[in-house]
Amino acid sequence: MSLRRRALVVVQYVYAAVSVLAGIALTFALGPVAQATNQTTARIVGAALLAMGVGAFAVARDPEGNRTMLRVEIIFTVLSALEIVRKLIDDEGGQGRTWVLLVSLIVGSIVLAVLYPAAAERQGSGVSRG
């Protein structure tokens, strides 16, 4: 297994664990999420994060065979970052935690894109799924 593939697997397990934990907290209004003003939106985002976590576990097991899910993760992460930027602009600076989340999403998007399986790796894997 190449170093790049190993790194992708580790990143996917971290992405999956964080997504599942955040998804559970949002879906069931646990911890600070219980104070959210819009619980319906929090639950919908929680369900999306749970689905992303399950998908990330699948990618970790077979990155080359689950490239579509990996693309979905990248798009979801980029769109989340863009929404946080919009929120920061609307709130004129936002809170410190929001900035930490934004930086995490930007770094995460870049890492996922860099570790995306290269064409040569895909061809060598014998997997033809997209």
Secondary structure by P-SEA (a helix, b strand, c coil): ccaaaaaaaaaaaaaaaaaaaaaaaaaaccccccccccaaaaaaaaaaaaaaaaaaaaaaacccccaaaaaaaaaaaaaaaaaaaaaaaaaccccaaaaaaaaaaaaaaaaaaaacccaaaaaaaccccc
